[in-house]
């Protein structure tokens, strides 16, 4: 059996479980504190791997301004928005909404770069995906829906932040000839600095006596959900290619739904299943409708590994 398929399944499981871990940690500490600890414990294995493979060079720091922007868009703001959204929503609902990340990312890249003309299939995919998001939020019913609209908006904000990071990476980073591992290490390293500057650490130790929540944060979100997840993603890209690796997006919403149902006792509503089908169907239509131009193919292959953040 190809080990890349095992890594593929493991990566989907890791990313899908993140929402339950964020939900449990939010009971004891703030979203900013969750992000700080997640980035801290995720940065350690990535830095160790980058140093072991000699992926980092001091000359890379001349691009520090780009790394800082990416750290804000693709890590600090994105992680904070998702941690806040997970705190306000059921973990299963937050996980299902995360499946719409490719839709928001496509819109951001199209709006900011305008280098890809959307096909009818792609437009149908975007509309189908946002129909799914609307079915989850259904703001027209107000508080009676049982879904916190503010939490949905935080999830949307996080997805938009990641989408803008893709556009920024395509515009400013694809020509730098830096390895994805080096880019990710610098990005997460700077994110650790930025989140440290804005985090109120008072009360961060409240999570310490709660071993389940602490293990989920340190191991589930940090070590595995950020550090190991990056390395698994690069391994899959190397073995199966970027297109196949991107299809791992379909797994986390399903895993989040099942984990919320089994481990947190969250309700399973038929409308949520329909919404998830719309979101995943929209992503499928969007991805299958893409017909990259030959001149753009190399750029997309180069930029693709940067999109690992979008599923974390």
N, C-alpha and C positions, 0 to 999 in steps of 0.2 A: 504493500500500500504506500502510495506517495505520502511522505510526511507532511507535505504542504497542505493536504486535505485535513489532516489532524489539526494542524496549526490554524487552518481556516475555521474549523468548528470551535476550537478553543478561543479564538479571538472574538467570535460572535457571542460566545457565552460570557466572556469577560466584559465586553462592552454592554451587553444586555443587562448584566447584574449591577452595573454602576448606579442605576437609578434607585434601586432598593437600598444600596449602601449610603447614597446621599440622603435619602429620606430618613434613615435611621440616625445618621450623624446629626441631621438638622434639629433633632429633638434636644440635643445637648449643647451644641455650639452654633455660632453664626455661619452663614454662607461664606463670608470672607475667610473665616478660620478654617472651614472645610477646604477651600481652595488652596490656602497656604500649606496645609498639611499634605494635601494631595500632590501639589507640585513639588514640595520638598522630598517626599518619599518616592515620587516618580522620577525626579531628577537624578537621584543617586545611581540607579542601575544604568540609565542612559549615559551619564557622564563616565561611569566605569567602563562601559562598552566602547564609548568613543575614544577614551584614553588608551584602552587595550588595542584598538585597531588603528591608533594614530590618525584618527579622522580630523582632529582639531589642529589648526595652525594659528599662530599669533597674527599672521597677516589677515586672517578673516575679520579681525576687529575693525578693519577700515570700513566694513559694511555694518557696523554696529547700529546705525540709525535704522536700517531696514530690519534688523533683528528685533529692535525695540518695538517697532510698529507691529511686526508679526506677533510678538509676545503679548501685546495688548489685544489684538484682534482675535488671534487663534488660540489663546490660552487664558489670560487673565479675565477679560470681559466675558468670553464664551463660557468658561468654567463657572464664573460667578453667576451668570444669568441662569445657567442650567441648575446650579445648586439652589438658587432661589426658587426657580420654578418647581424643582423636585420637592422642596419644602412645603409648597403651597398646594401641590397636586398629589393624587395617588401616584405611586411609583410606576404603575402600569400605564397610566395616562401620560405621564411625562415620557416614558419610554416609547410609546406609540407616536407621540409628537416628534420625537427625535428622528423618526423615520423620514420626516419631511425635509431633513437637512439638504439633501441633493437638490430639492426643488428651490429652496431659498438660495442655495449656492449658484445654481444656474441663472436665476434672475439677477443676482448681483454681478456675475461675470458678464452677462449679456448687457446689462444697463451701463456698466462702467467701462467695458472694453469694446463692445459692439463688434467683435471679431467672428461671431458665429451667427449665421442667420437661422432662426428657429424654423424647423419643419412643422407641418400640421400635426404630426405625431407627437412632437415635443410640446407643442402648445396644448394639445389634448392631455398630455401627461401632467403638465403644470396645473391645469384646471381641475383634473381629477384629484391630484394630490391636495390642493387647497380645499376642495370639497370635503375631503377626509378631515382636514384640520377644522373646518367649520362644523362638521358633524360632532366632533369632540367638544368644541367650545360652545356651540350653538348659543351665542350671546343674546339672541332674540328672546330666549326664555328667562333671562336674568338669573337671579340667585336660585331659582327653582331647578336649574339644570344640575346643581350639585357639583359643578366644575368651577374652580376659581379662575375667573377670567384674567386676573392679574398674573396668576401662575402661567397661563397660556401665553400671555404677552411676554413674559420673561423667556419662555422657551423660544418664541419667535425672535426676540431680540438676540438671544444667543446664536440662533441659526443665521441671522443676518450678519452678525459679527464674523462668524466663520466664513460666510459667503464673501464678505468684503476682503477677508484675508486671502481667499483664493485669487481674487482679482488683483490684489496687491502683489501676491507672489508671482502671478503670471506676468505682471508688468515690470517688476523690479528685480526678481530673484532668479528667474529661469536662465538668465545669461551669465550668472556668476560662476558657474562650473564648480559649485560646492556640492558635496554629497548630501543626500537627504539626512543622514545621521548627523553630520556636522550642523546643518541648518536647524534640525530639531533640538540638538544639544544647546546651541546658542539661544534659540528661541525660548526654551523652557528655563534656561539659566537666567535670562533677563526677566522672564515672567516671575521667577522666584524673588528677584530684587524688587520688581514693581509691586507685587502683592504684599511684600513685607513692609513697604512704605505706607500702605493704606489700611492695613489690618489692625484692628484693636485686639490685642492679645489677652485682654482681661477676660478671665473665665474660660480660657481655652482648655484648661485642665479638667473641666467638668466632665469631659468624655472619658477620662482615664479610668474611673471605676467600672465603666460599662464595657466589658471586654468584647462583647459581640459587636457593638457599634465601633469600638476602637479598632478591632481587627478588620472590620469592613472598610474603614477609612484608610488605615495604614497599608493593609495588604491588598484589599479589593480595589480601592480607588487609586492609591499611590503606586505601590510596587508593581501590581499586575495591571490595573486599569490604565496606567499612564506609561510606566517604564517598560514592562514586558510587552504590552500591547504594541508599542512602537516597533520593537524588535521582531515580533511576530509578523507585523504588517510588512516590514521590509523583506522578511524571509519569503512570504507569500508572493510579493511582487516579483522577487527574483526567480522563484520557481514556477509560478503560474502566469505572471504578467499583470500589468496594472489593471486591465479591464476585468479580469477574473477577480482580482483582489477587491475591486470596488463593489462587487456584488455582495460582499460581506455585510453591506448596509441593510440587507433584508433580514438578517438574523436578530439583531438587538431588539427591535420592537416586539418580536414574538417571544424572545427570552424574557424581556421585562414584563410582558403580560402574564406569562406563566409563573414567574417568580413572585409577582405581586399577588397572584391568585393563591399559590401554594404556601408561601412563607409569611405573607402579611395578611392573608384573609381578605384581600380586596375583592369587591364585587366584579363579576364579569357581565357586562351589559351587551345585548345584541347590537346596539347602536355603535358601541366601541369596536366590535368586530367588523362591522360594515365600514367604519371610518378607517381602521387599519388596512382593510382590503383596498380602499380607495387610495390611501397614501402609498402603499407598496406597489399598487398597480400603476399609479402615476409615475413613480420612480422608474418602473420597468419601461413604460412608454417613453419617458424622457431619455433614458440611457439607450434604448434600442433605436430611437429616432435620430440619434447623432450620426452624422456622416462627416467626420473631420476631413478637412482639406489636406492634401499631401504636404503642403508647406507648413501646416500647423501641427502635423503629427508628432514631430520631434519635440516641439514645445510642450505638448500635452503629456508626452511620456516623461519629460523631465520634471514637469510640475506635479505630476500625479502623486508621488510619495508625500508631498506636503499636505495632502488631503487626509492623511491619517488622523489628524486632529478632529476631523468632523465626525468621527464615530466614537470618540472617547467619552 
